[in-house]
């Protein structure tokens, strides 16, 4: 039995040796998982920031169109503003209003 016990001890020692080697590998793996998790988090945050920047850009463009439409509406109502907004100074006022109206439609 001593021989069987010695074989069992050497197998246990080999397993224990593998366990400590596995612990260092597990530690490296955990560090790698942590770095990969951090990288995934950063990439996710960058994607979200990019999406928000696009949304803000679109929102600003919508607001710009709203402001231009409001200015055009005011210019159509006020002859003084019509003079300032219209580039066609040699055209009659009615024709300039028509051009501004058509421009506002498109």
C-alpha positions in Angstrom: 0.0 0.0 0.0 2.9 2.3 0.5 3.5 2.2 -3.2 -0.1 3.1 -3.9 0.0 5.8 -1.4 3.2 7.2 -2.9 1.6 7.2 -6.3 -1.5 9.0 -4.9 0.8 11.5 -3.2 2.7 12.2 -6.4 -0.6 12.6 -8.3 -1.9 15.0 -5.7 1.4 16.9 -5.8 1.1 17.1 -9.6 -2.5 18.4 -9.3 -1.5 20.9 -6.7 1.3 22.1 -9.0 -1.2 22.4 -11.8 -3.5 24.3 -9.5 -0.9 26.9 -8.6 0.0 27.2 -12.3 -3.7 27.5 -13.0 -4.0 30.2 -10.4 -1.4 32.4 -12.2 -3.1 31.7 -15.5 -6.5 32.4 -13.9 -5.1 35.7 -12.6 -3.8 36.6 -16.0 -7.2 35.6 -17.4 -9.0 37.7 -14.9 -6.8 40.7 -15.7 -7.4 40.1 -19.4 -11.2 39.8 -18.8 -11.1 43.0 -16.8 -9.2 44.8 -19.6 -11.6 43.5 -22.2 -14.5 44.6 -20.0 -13.1 48.0 -19.7 -12.4 48.2 -23.4 -16.0 47.1 -24.1 -17.3 49.8 -21.7 -15.2 52.5 -23.3 -16.4 51.4 -26.8 -20.0 51.4 -25.6 -19.6 54.9 -24.2 -17.9 56.2 -27.4 -20.8 54.8 -29.4 -23.3 56.4 -27.1 -21.5 59.8 -27.3 -21.4 59.5 -31.1 -25.1 58.8 -31.2 -25.9 61.7 -28.9 -23.7 64.0 -31.0 -25.6 63.0 -34.2 -28.9 63.6 -32.4 -27.8 67.0 -31.3 -26.6 67.9 -34.8 -30.0 66.8 -36.2 -31.8 68.8 -33.5 -29.8 71.9 -34.3 -30.5 71.5 -38.0 -34.2 71.3 -37.3 -34.0 74.4 -35.1 -32.1 76.3 -37.8 -34.9 75.4 -40.3 -37.5 76.6 -37.9 -35.7 79.9 -37.3 -35.3 80.5 -41.1 -39.0 79.6 -41.7 -40.0 82.1 -39.0 -37.8 84.8 -40.5 -39.2 84.2 -43.9 -42.8 84.4 -42.5 -41.9 87.8 -40.9 -40.3 89.0 -44.1 -43.5 88.1 -46.0 -45.6 90.2 -43.6 -43.3 93.2 -43.3 -42.1 95.1 -46.4 -39.0 96.5 -44.5 -37.9 93.0 -43.7 -38.7 91.8 -47.2 -36.2 94.4 -48.5 -33.5 93.1 -46.2 -34.1 89.4 -46.9 -34.7 89.5 -50.6 -31.7 89.5 -53.0 -33.9 90.5 -56.0 -34.0 94.3 -55.5 -35.0 95.0 -59.1 -38.2 92.9 -58.9 -41.5 94.3 -57.8 -42.5 93.6 -54.2 -45.2 91.1 -55.1 -42.8 89.0 -57.2 -40.2 89.0 -54.3 -42.9 87.8 -51.9 -43.7 85.0 -54.4 -40.0 84.0 -54.5 -39.7 84.0 -50.8 -42.9 82.0 -50.4 -41.7 79.4 -52.9 -38.3 79.2 -51.2 -40.0 78.7 -47.8 -42.0 75.8 -49.3 -38.8 74.0 -50.3 
